[in-house]
Amino acid sequence: MRAVSSMATRHVLTELTAAATAAGLPAVRLESVGGVDAAARVAAGEPFDLVVLAEDALAALAESGRVDPATVTPLVRSQVAVAVPAEDAEPASPPQGAAFADAAELRAALRAAARIGYSTGPSGTALVRMIADWGLDAELGDRLVQARPGVPVAASLAAGEVDLGFQQLSELVGQSGIRILGVLPEDCAIDTVFAGAVATAAEDPSAAAEVLAFLASAPARPIIVRHSFGAIPTAG
């Protein structure tokens, strides 16, 4: 069974699909790429069985008939966090709270940063939109540095290419050469819900739906939390 996802969920999905296989469900060959690339490949008709992407990207694929709308299932909630370079080679630990007290402090940090890294995924899109809404896009200008597709912002931070980086928390935890300041404050938080769906090109839609149900089940929750995602409450 073939599945495709964005890079943001590759680690948690690797463990979740392994757990599904251990529970007696079909083995899943997971391919994780940049979210834009993943959506484009599904939209072009490449045969996958399961697709896991941000909700808006999955909704577009459902509308175009590439995934079954009836199977769209929210799986995990991801928060955007802020990180800076660090000389410490130890894997970055999860933060204990917000990086800044409020949006005003975040705006001050953006103005003070020489180079600001952000991703190609939904978190990066939301950050750029928020900066524009604040009227800072012209001021920050070419100080905004978008990571290449499939390249984590943590790598740009560790290499010294940027001095303030924004990406989903799950993508930052465990990376070396960075220090995670925390998630975005509540008054400007950026959360992304990633969902899964059975592709209309699936060879065995019923089997794919069973795997998807496992990914959203109660036994999956400890794995989801361990990877610094928020679990989506199940119905009932």
N, C-alpha and C positions, 0 to 999 in steps of 0.2 A: 504494500500500500504506500503510495506516494503522498507526502504532505509538503506544503511550502509555507513559510512564515517570514516575517520580517526579522532582522537581526536582534531586535529588542527582546524577543521571546525565545531565542534559540536554546539557551541553557535550561530554562524551566521546561520547555517542551521536550527537550532531550530526555530529561528525567521523567517527565509525565508519561511519555510514550513508552519508555522502558518499563515503567510501572504497569501500564496497560497491558503490555505484552506478558509480563510476569503474572498478570491476573487472568491470562488465557485468551486475550484478544489478539487480533492479527498484528504482526510486526509492522512498524511504520518506518519508512525511509524518509527522514526529514531533511529538507534543504532550506537553509535560512540565508536570505539575501537582503539587500536593501528593500524597504517596503514598497517604494515606487517601482522597482524592478519586478518584485513579486507580483504586484497587482497587474503590471503590464503583461507579464507572461501568462497569467491566468486569463486576462482579457483577450489575449491573442489566441487562446484555445489550447494552450499546452495542457496535456492530460494529467491532472492531479486528482487525488481522491479527497483530500482535506486541505482547506485553506484557512490560515490563521493570520489576521491582519487587524489593524485599527478598525473600529466600528464603521467609520465613514467610508473607508476604502472598501470594506466588505459590503456595505449597503450599495455602493456603486456597482459592484460585481453582481450583486443579487438583481439589481434593476436591469442589468444588461443580459441576464440569463446565464451567467457563468457559474454561479453557485445557487443552491436551492434556498430561496428565502425562508422557507418553513424550518430550515435547520440552523439558522443563524443563532448562535449561543454565546452570550458573554462569558468570558473565561477568567480574565484577570484585570485588575486596575493598576495602572502604573503612574507614579508621581515623578515629576521632573525635579531633579536635584541640581545643586551647584557645587563645582569642585575647582580646586586650584592645583598647580604643580606642587610636588613634594619630592624631596631628595630620598625619603624613606622608600626602600624597595619592598616593604611589607605590603601585602594586599590591603586595599582600602577597606575600612570597616564601615558598616551602616551607620548613618548619623543618628543622633538622639532627638533631633527636632528640626526646626526651620533654620535656614541659613541666615536669614535676616529677620528683624522684628516685624517689618511691614514692607509694603510696596515702595514707600519713600526711600528706605534704606537700600532696596534693590536698585532703584533708579540711580542712587548715588554711586553704588558699586559699578554699575554699567558705565557711568560717565568717567569713573576713575580708571577703568581698565584700558590697557593698551590694545589688546587683541581679545576678542570675545568669540569663543567657539560654540557652534551649535550643530545639530544633526540635520540630515536630509529627511528624517521621518516626521511624524505628526507633532512631536514635541518641538522640533525646530520651526515648523510652520507656525505653531501657536505662539512661540516666543517672538518671532519676527512680527507677527500680527499685533501682539501686545506692545512691542516697542513702537510700532507705527501708531497705535492708538494713543500712546503717551506723547507722540510728537517728537520722538527721539531718533527716528530713522535717519534723518538728514545729518544730525549731530554725530551719530555713531558711524555712519557711512561705511567706509572700507575697513573699519575696525571689526566689523562683523565677518567672521570667517566660517563658512559652511564646510563641514567635514565632507570628504569624498564619500560617495555611496558605499556602504558596507564597512567604512572605517569609523571606529568609535571615537568620540570626542576625547575620551581618556588618553588615547594614543597621541593626539595633538597636544594635550596638556603635558604629558610625560616628556614629549620631545621639545617642549618649550616653544611650540608654535603659537600657542595662545596662553593667556594668563588667567582667564576666567572661562569656565566651560559649563554648558548646560546640556544635560541629557537625562533620559529616564534613569531613575535610581538603580534599577536592576542592571543597567549597562555600566554603571560606575563602580558598584560594590565588587571588591575582589581584584580590581585593577591596581597594578603597581605604579609608582611614580606620581600618584595624585593623593590629595586629601579632600574628602567630601565635607563641605561645610554644612550641608543639610538640604532639606527639600525647600521649595519655594514657600514663602509665607502664605498664610491662608487667604489674604485679600488679593493675591495674584497667583494662586496655585494653578498649575497646569497638570491636569490628570487625563490620561488616555485609557480608554477601555479597549482591550484587545478581545476579539471574538473569533470563534471558529465556525465553519460551515462546510457542508458536504458539497463538493464540486459537482456540477451537472455532468462532467466527464468521468465521474467515478466509475470504476469497473464494478464495484459491489457497494452500492449506496447504503444498504442495510448494515454491512460490516463497518463502513466508515462512520455511520451514525452511532454505532455502539462505542467505537473508540472515542468519538466526540463527547458522548454522554459521560464516559469515564473521566475525561479531562475536566468536566464541570462537576464531578461528584464530590461528596464529602471526603473520601480517601485522598483526593487530590489536594485538598486544602493545605495540609502541612508542607507539602512540596512547594506549593505556590508561595506561602509565607516565607519559607526558607530562602527563596530566591528574591526576596525583597519586593514582592508584588502584594497587592491586596486581593484577597479572595472575594469573588462575587457571591453574595448570599444565594443559596438555592431556594427554589419555590417550596413552600411548606416546611 
